[in-house]
Amino acid sequence: MPARILIADDHDVVRAGIRMILNSRDDWEICGEASDGGEAVEKVESLHPDVVVLDVTMPRLNGLQAAEQITHLPGANRVLIFTMHDSDSIARAAKEAGAKGVVVKAFAARDLVRALDTVLAGGSFFADDASGKESDESTGRPRLDAA
């Protein structure tokens, strides 16, 4: 059974881009989309995705508020924050909200699939620096923490 992924971003073009990247995998299914944080919470309750990709800056509830609610719902609700903000404070806030990782939109082509694989396998995807500037010297990719 494919892993079920819910995408939440208030921009249609961003959701389309994420879909394009994720549709390359036969073992993943996009089970739904949301255009704001409140809708994302509602869709998690009805669709029961394996992981939710949440933008930070959305109407109604921002991604961090939605992440906090989603991670407290019954079930294995894994959240990956997807953001244009490349700051350590976003990574810290994402961890505090219960998210399992952060992907900066500027690095989506490089990191989104890898981050989802990691989160779906039960790990977390946090770079030491959310911008990905500090990376594993052997791969040039963000380091993952064990938290």
C-alpha positions in Angstrom: 0.0 0.0 0.0 1.5 3.4 -1.0 2.3 6.0 1.7 -0.4 8.6 1.9 0.7 12.2 1.7 -1.4 15.4 2.4 -0.1 18.6 0.9 -1.0 22.0 2.6 0.0 25.2 1.0 -2.0 28.4 0.2 -0.5 28.7 -3.3 -1.9 26.5 -6.0 1.4 26.6 -8.0 3.4 25.4 -5.0 1.0 22.5 -4.4 1.3 21.7 -8.2 5.1 21.7 -7.9 5.0 19.4 -4.8 2.7 17.1 -6.7 5.1 17.0 -9.6 8.0 16.0 -7.4 6.0 13.4 -5.4 4.3 11.8 -8.4 7.7 10.4 -9.4 7.3 7.8 -6.8 5.0 4.8 -7.3 5.1 4.0 -3.6 3.5 7.4 -2.6 -0.1 8.6 -3.1 -1.2 12.2 -2.6 -4.4 11.6 -0.7 -5.5 15.2 -0.4 -4.6 18.9 -0.5 -5.4 21.9 1.7 -5.1 25.6 1.1 -4.9 26.7 4.8 -4.0 25.3 8.2 -7.5 24.7 9.4 -8.4 22.8 6.3 -5.2 20.7 6.8 -6.3 19.7 10.3 -9.8 18.8 9.0 -8.4 16.7 6.2 -6.0 14.8 8.5 -9.0 13.9 10.6 -10.9 12.5 7.6 -8.1 11.2 5.3 -5.6 9.8 7.8 -2.5 10.5 5.8 0.9 8.9 6.7 2.6 12.3 6.5 1.5 16.0 6.0 3.6 18.5 4.1 2.7 21.9 5.7 3.6 25.4 4.6 4.4 27.7 7.4 2.7 30.9 6.2 -1.0 30.0 5.6 -4.3 31.7 6.5 -6.7 30.5 9.2 -4.0 28.5 11.1 -0.4 28.9 10.2 1.6 25.7 9.5 3.1 25.6 13.0 -0.3 25.9 14.7 -1.7 23.3 12.4 1.3 21.0 13.1 0.7 21.2 16.8 -2.9 20.3 16.4 -2.2 17.5 13.9 0.5 15.9 15.9 -1.9 15.6 18.9 -4.7 13.9 16.9 -5.1 10.1 17.2 -2.9 8.1 14.9 0.7 8.4 13.6 0.5 11.9 12.4 3.9 12.9 11.0 4.4 16.4 9.8 7.1 17.9 7.5 7.3 21.7 7.5 7.8 23.2 4.0 8.9 26.8 4.1 10.5 29.6 2.3 12.0 30.8 5.6 15.5 29.5 6.1 16.1 30.3 9.8 17.1 28.3 12.9 14.0 29.7 14.7 11.7 28.0 12.2 13.4 24.7 12.8 13.2 25.1 16.5 9.5 26.1 16.3 8.8 23.2 14.0 10.4 20.8 16.5 8.4 22.3 19.4 5.2 21.9 17.3 5.9 18.2 16.9 7.1 18.3 13.3 9.5 15.6 12.2 11.4 17.8 9.7 11.8 21.0 7.8 12.5 21.5 4.1 13.3 24.9 2.8 11.5 25.6 -0.5 14.7 26.8 -2.2 16.1 23.3 -1.7 12.9 21.3 -2.5 14.2 19.6 -5.6 17.2 18.3 -3.6 15.6 17.6 -0.2 11.8 17.0 -0.4 11.9 13.3 -1.5 14.8 12.5 0.9 13.0 14.2 3.8 9.8 12.3 3.1 11.6 9.0 2.9 13.3 9.8 6.2 10.1 10.8 8.0 8.1 7.9 6.6 10.8 5.6 7.9 10.4 7.0 11.4 13.3 9.5 11.4 13.5 13.2 11.4 14.9 15.7 8.8 16.4 18.7 10.5 19.6 20.4 9.2 21.8 22.0 11.8 21.0 25.1 9.9 17.5 25.2 8.3 18.9 26.8 5.2 21.0 23.7 4.5 24.2 25.7 4.6 25.8 23.4 7.1 25.8 20.0 5.6 27.2 16.5 5.8 30.7 16.9 4.2 30.4 13.5 2.4 27.1 14.2 0.6 26.8 18.0 0.7 23.2 17.5 2.0 21.8 18.7 5.3 22.7 16.6 8.3 19.9 14.7 10.0 19.5 14.7 13.7 18.3 11.7 15.7 15.6 13.6 17.6 
